């Protein structure tokens, strides 16, 4: 995070856009994902019950690996939150 052009400050938390996940640590990664979810405009979010339904499906999927989708590499909690997204599995589970 030495390059000032690669990070932004939100309160006192810094997010490095050019750091690898292993360099961030689990707490920093979780905080970054929560900030991304919180920043998503309400009109782009799936309804809470639909979001929960999608996550339940993802939890049972064999492609789920440490919070990421084995089909596309996304973070399932973020993908499921977006209203217009769909499951990338060939069976289109949601």
N, C-alpha and C positions, 0 to 999 in steps of 0.2 A: 504494500500500500504506500510505497514511497513516492510514486508518481501522483501528483495532485490531480491530474486529469482523469484518473481511473477510479476515483471514489467519490461518494457524496455523503454529506452528513445529515442525519435525521436525528434531532435531539443530540445525544452524545454517542450514538451508535454509527459506526462507519461500515459501509459495504464496499468491498473491493470487487470491481467488475472484471478484473484480470487475474484473480486468484483462482487456483484450482480448489475444488471442494475439499480435498484433503488438507489444504492449507487453512481453510476457514474454521474447521472444527465443528462438531455437531451443534453446539449452542448457537454459533454464529449463523450456520446454515438454516437452522430452524427459525431464528429471528428474521433472516432475510426473506424466507418464504412467507412468514406471517406478515411482514411488511408489504410484500407483493400482493398478497390476498387482500389486505386492508386497503390498499391503494386502488383496487379494481372498482370501477364505477358500479353503483348499485344496479343500474339498468343492464349491465353486462353479466350479472351474476345469475346463476341458476337459483331457483327457489330453494329454501333450506331443506325441505323434504326431498326434493329431487337430488340435491347435493348429497344428502345422507344416503339415498338409494344408490347413487352412483358409487360412492365410496364402499358401500356394503358389497357391491358387485366386484369392485376392484380387490377388496380384501380376500375374496374367494378365488380370484384368478391366479393361475399358475405363472403368469407373466409378471406379477408384482414382485419386485426385488428391492428391498430397502427403501420403499416409498416411490420408486420409479417404475415406469412401465417398460417391460422388456420389448415391446413392439415398437415404441417410438422414442423411448428415453426420457419422456417428460416426467415431471413430478405429478403423480396422480391427483393429489389434493388440489393443485392449482388447475389442472386440466378439467377436473370434474366441477370446479367452481364456475367455469366459464359457460354461460348459457348456450352458446352456439357451438360448443365443442361436442365431439362424439368419441366413443371408444375406438381406438385404432386397430383393435383385434379384428381379424378377418371375419369373425362372427358378429361384429358390431354389438357387443354386449349391452351397451346403453347409447 
